[in-house]
Amino acid sequence: MKQSLWINGECVETKEYSTLLSPYDQSLIAEVAVAEKNDVRKAIEAASNAEGILRSLPAYKRAEILENVVELMKENKEECAQIIAKEASKPLTAARTEVDRTIMTYKFSAQEARRIYGETIPMDAAPGGEGRVAYTVKEPLGVIAAITPFNFPMNLVAHKVGPAIAAGNTIVLKPATQTPLSSYKIAQFFHEAGLPKGALNVVTGRGSTVGDVLVQDDRIKMITFTGSPEVGKQIREKAGLKRVTLELGSNAAVIVDENSNLKEIVPRIVTGAFAFQGQVCISVQRIYVHDTIYEAFVEQFIEHTKKLKIGDPLDEQTDVSAMISRGDQNRVLNWIESATKSGATLALGGRGENAILQPTVLLDVHPEEKISCEEAFAPVVHINRVSSMEEAINFVNESKYGLQAGVFTTDVGRAFKAAKELHVGGVMINDFPTFRVDHMPYGGVKLSGMGREGIKYAVEEMTELKLISFKL
């Protein structure tokens, strides 16, 4: 298979193509176009030329296009799941779940397209404001650059493309190098759904080439990025007055209070730690368990982790498959080794077999070890004992990240205390931090980023407010 760029509603050939290999068995999936700077500029030009068309398209028309995409995805659900499973090595059951969530994300986008409201301003609330009627409207920004990661190659694209179209913006999309086919499939759906040419363009290639052009071109009015803090910082520094939304790293934590029902919560936390090999921004990485139930928690956690099936992502029984690259696997193995040399106990796993890192459980990891203070993005979790809710909250807040945290407790007072004091973007009481539904506000603090996703909230980021005042 040979995959070209998608610019102005057409396939565009390039001089160079790169091989896309399966992370699981290194088999050839496709030859994918590598964009040069001039290709990126053509995509921006196409989006800029379509800007006026989409801006003038009635809200119900934009909603209908998004609804058409929903129907096309429903008709092609299994094909979409297979694409995700092959290029990302995501277990097929998880890939199907992602497709279902993507459909829901575009449904929410269609709904939001119809309810982008302004408000009436009571001008006579201030002296001199008498005899005036004023109201606000929300208008599209223009051309939006979307840069997306590999771990949710359809749904995280939807979280950028869906609200952008709903608000009347055009897009240049740069998907992750390992997972481009999902984005090209979505572009095909939008084309079939009736989206005007140039409103959605997909360019693949080196981040240093594509990203630099997107960040520096004045025709781009906003950059929405999901990825590493290092790249996010560079984008923020180079973006100038462009609007920027950043969803960056995390090392999500769970607090387990002494009154927790382990039989109920342990399977849930295991899922939150090892789903899609832990390659989820809000994957459980740190667990702080009250000392009185620590031993029982560890025993049950390891027991449930051992039940996970490891293997081919296309096997419907597989829970854990290959990490996205051998380099990432080796990085995490080095972090595990460092932690054990510093006194941590390796309770389970810690081995790499071919492309697969065995689900790994560490105990009593020093807070300054990378496996604790950095984002592992791998099937690795560490469990630590604490003597109180206060101590656990302090450990969670010591992190330079702050995306989401989970708290399990039956004590209402402690729940409200954690909700108030945890310095994160979202606190999940009696659930793991990996919980997300696609219409909720989603984003973090500190090095976890700035701005919020979740369709309604992304639309806010992707529009600008205009005041209109009539003197009667």
N, C-alpha and C positions, 0 to 999 in steps of 0.2 A: 504494500500500500504506500502511495506517495501523497503526502498532505501539503498543499500549497497554503499561502497566506490567504486571508479573506479581507479584501479591501473594496469598498464601494459596491458591495453586493456581487463581487466576482472573485473567482480564484486567481491568485497572482503568483506566477512562478518566480523563483529566486535562483541566483547563481549557485548557492550552497545549500545542501541538505544534510541534516544530521540523523544518525541512526537512533531510533527510540527502542530501547531494550527492556524486556520484562525484568523488574527487580527480583522476581522469584527465581527464574531459570535462565535469564540472560538471552532468551529467544528474541528474534527480531519481531517487533510489532509494526513499525512503520518507518518511512523516511520522511522527516519533517523539515519544512522550509526554515531557513535561517535568514532573518531579515537583516538588511543593511540599513544604515541611517536614512538613506533616501526612501526606502520602503516605508519606514515609520512616518516620515514626513508626508508621504502620499496618503497614509491612513489618517493622519491628522487633518490633511486637506479635505479628504472625503467627509470626515466627521464635521468639519467646519462648514462645508458647503451644504450639508444636510441639516445644520443647526436651525435655520429658519423654518424649514419644512416641519421638523418635529415640534418646534416651539409653537407653531400655529395649528398643529393637529389637535382637535378637540379632545378633552379628557376621556370621553367615552370611547373614542377611536383608539387611544393608547391602551385603555383598559381592554378593549376587544382584542388587540394584538397580543397582549399578555395572556388573555384567556385562551386564545388560539394556541399559544405555546404550551399552555397547560394540557390541552387536548392532545397535541402532538406528542408530548412526553408520556402521557398515559398510554397512547397507542404503541409507543416504542420503549416501554419501561425496561424490558429485559435486555434489549440492545444497549441501552444506556448503562445498566448495571454491569454488563460484560465489559464495556469500555473502561469503566472505573476500576473493576477488578484486575484487568490485565495491565493497564498502565501504572496504577498505583499499588498493585499487589494488596488491595483491600479485600478481605474475605467477602465472598459473594453476598452473604446475608447482610453484611454491613453496607455493601454497595447498593443493594436494593433499598435499604432503609434510607440511604442518602438520596436516592432518586425520589422516593416518596416525599422526603423533606424538601427537595428542590421544587417539586410540583406545588407543595404548600407555599413555599416562598414566592413563587410566581402568582399564586392565587391571592396572597396578601398584597402583592404589588398591584395587581389589577384592581383590588378593592381600594387601595390607597390612592390610585390614580383618580378615582371619582370623588375623593374627599380631601383635597388639598385646600383647606379653608384659610381665609384671612379673618379679620375681625373689625368691628366698628369701634372707633376711638371717640370717647366723649370729650370733644375739644373744649366744651364750655366748663370743664372741670378746672381750668386755669383762667385767670383774668386775661382778657384779650382773645379768648377762644370762642366767644359768643358768635352766633350766626354762621357757624361752619359745620359741615358734615365731612367726616374723614373715615377712611377705611384702609385696610392693608390688603395686599395681594402677595402671593408667593410666586416668583418667576424662576424658570430654570436658569442655571448658571451658564450653560453652553456645552463645551466639549469637556468630558470627564475622562481622565486616564485611570484605568483600573488594573492593578497589578495583584495577581492572586497566587496562592500557594498550592502545593501538591495534595494536601491531606484531605480536602473536600473539594475536588476539582469541578464538581457541578454546583453544589449548594453554595459555596463561598463565592463563586462567580455570580450565582443568582442574587446573592445579597448585595452585589454591586450593580449588576446590569438591571435587575428588576426595578429597584427604586429610581435608578437613573432614567429609564424609559418612562416610568410612571410620572415623573416630574417634568418630562419633556426635554431631557438632555440627550446628547449623542455621546457615544463611547468609543474609545480605543482601548481594547483589552489585551493585556500581555499576561498569558497564563504561565504557570510554572513549566520549566523545560521538560520535566518528567511526565507531565499530565496535560499535554496540549489537545489531545483528541476530544476530550470532554467539551472543551470550549468551542472547537470547530463544529461539533455536533449541535451545540446550542445555537451557534450562529446560523446553521442550516435551518433549524426550527424557526428562528425569528424571521428568516428570509421567506420561508413558506407561510408564516403567519401574517405576512403583509407589512412588515417593518420597512419603511422607506430605505432605499439604497444609501449607504454611507452612515446610517445611524448607528450601526454596530460594526466595528472592524476588529479583526483578530490578527495580531502579529506575534510570531514566535521568534525567539533568538536569544542572544546573550543579554543578560541583564545590563551589563555595562554599555551595550550599544542601544538597545531599545529603551531602557530606563532613562539613560542620560538625555535622549532626545525628548522623551515625554516630559521630563522634569523641567527642561530648559525652554521648551517652545511656549511662546506667549499665548498661542491660541488655546492651550490647555488651561482651563479655569479651575480645575480641582483634580487632586490626586487622591485616590482611595487605595490604600495599600494594606495587605496582610502578609506578614513575614517576620524577619528577624529584627531585633532592636537596632543592630548595627546599620542595616540598610535603611530602616525607618528614620534613624537620626540623619543619615546622609540626605535622604529625600527632604526632610524638614528643613535642613540647612540650605539646600539648593533651590527650594520651591519659591522663595521670595514671597510675593503677596498671593500666590495661589492658595486656595483653601486645601487643607490636608486632613484626611482622616487616617489614623494609623491603628491597626490592631496587631500588636507585637507579641512578645513572649510571655511566658508564665511558668511557674512551678507550683501548680495548684495544690492546696493543702486541705486536709480533712481533720476536723477535731471530733474525737469520740469521747463523750462524757461517760462518767461512771454508771449512769443509770440506763445506758443504751441496751437494746435488745440485739445481741450479737447475731442470733440466728436469722433475724430479718435484715440487718444492715450489711453483714459481711459480704454476701453474694453481690449486693449492689455496688459496694466499693471495689470489689475485684473487677467487675465489669468496667467501672470508671477508670481503673488503672491500666487495663490491658486491651480494651477495645481498640481495634486498628493499630495494634502494636504500640499503644501509648502515644501515637503520633497525632495527638489532638491538643490544641492550645490549652484546654481546660482538663486534660487528663490528670487523674490523681497521681501525684508524685511524692507528696509528703503526708504522712499520717501521724497524728499526735493522739495517743490513747492514754486515758487515765490509768494510773498505776494499778488500781485495784482490779482491773479487768484486762490488763496488758497481756499476760501469758495466755489467757483464753482467746483473746482476739488474734494473737499471732498464730496460735495453733489452728484456729478455724480458717484464717485467711490463707495460710499455706495449703490446707486441705482443699479449699475451693480452687485455688490457683492450679493445683496439680490436675484438676479435672479439665482444664482447657485443652482443646485439641489443636495441635500445631501441624501446619502443612500447606498444601496448594491453595491459593486464594480462590480458585474456581471450584473447589470441593465445598459443597454446601454445609458440611459438618465442621469446617475449619473456623477456629476462633482467632488464632494468631498465625500470621504468615511473615513474609520477608519484610525487613525494613526497607526504606526507600532506596538506600545505597549501602554498599560495603563500607564506604568511608564513614557514614554515620554509625554503623554497627561497631567499627573499630574505635571510634571516638568514645562511645558509651562504655565499651569494654575497658578502656583505659581509665575512665572515671570510676568504674566499679572496683578495679584493682587498686586505685589510689585510696578509695574509701576503706577497703579492707586492711590495707597497710596502715591506715591511721586508727584502726581499732574497731571498725564496724564488723558486724557478723554477717556473713553471706549465708542466709537461711535457705535459699532456693535459687536455682538457675545460675546466672553469671557466665554462661557459655554461649558461644556462637557456633552454629552449625550451618555451613554454606551461607545462605543469605539471611538465615533466621537467628535472631537473638532469643534465647530461651527466656520466658517470663521470669523476672528476677525480683527477689525480695531481700532487702537488706535491713538489718536491725541496728539501732543506736548509731546512726551516722552523725559525724561531727558537722555542725551547721556550716562550717566554712568549706567543706568538701564540695566540689563542683556538682556532684550528683544531688546535692541538697540546695545549693544557692543558685545554680544555673538551670536552664531548661533542658531536661534530658531528651524529651521528644522520642521516647523509647519505652519498651515494655519493662520498666524498672520502677519500683516503688520502695520507699524506706519507711519503717515504722519505728516511732520513738515514744518513750514513756514520759508522761507529765504528771504532776501532782495536783494540778488545779486547772480550771478553765482560764484563769488569768495567765498562767504560765504558757498554756497552749496558744492563746491569742498573741502573746508577745513573740513566740516563735514564728507564727504565721506572718506577723507584721515586720519582722526583721528582714524579710525578703525585699530585694529591689524591685520585684514584680508585684502586681496586684490586679489580677484579672477577675477570678472568682474563687470563693472558698466555700467549703461545706461544713456544717455543724450538726452533729447528731446528739440530741439531748431531749429529755422529757421535762426538764425544768424550764418553765416559761421565763423566769427571771434571767437565767443564764443565757437563754436563747436571745432575749432582747439585748443583753449585755454584749454578746458576740456580734449581733447585727449592728450595734452602734459603734463598737470599737475596732472591728476588723477593717483595715484600710485596703479595700478591694472594690472593684466595680460592681460585684454582685455577691450577695451572701445567700446560700441555699440552706435553709434550716430544715433539718431532718432529710437531707438529700446530699448527694455528692456534687462537687463543683463542676462535674462534666455535664450537668443538666443544662439543656438549652432548648427552648422552642423558638420558632423563627420569627415571631412577631414581637418578642420582648426586647427591651433595650439591652444591648450587649457591647461591652467594651471595658477597658481597665484604667487604672491609675498607675502612677510611677512609670517604670519602663515597660509596662504592658500597653501603653499607647495613649491615644487621645481621640475624642469623638466617639460616637456610638453608631452601631449597626442595629438591625431590627427595622423592618420596612418603614414604619412611620417615622422613626428617628433618623434613618438614613435619608429619607426625603427631606427632612428638616436641614440636614447637612448639605443637600444637593440643590437647595433653592435659596434665593435671596429675597429679603422682605422689601417691598416698596410701599410707601405711604402715599395716599392720594387724598387731598383735602380740597373741598369745594367751599368757597365763600359765597353765601347765599345773598 
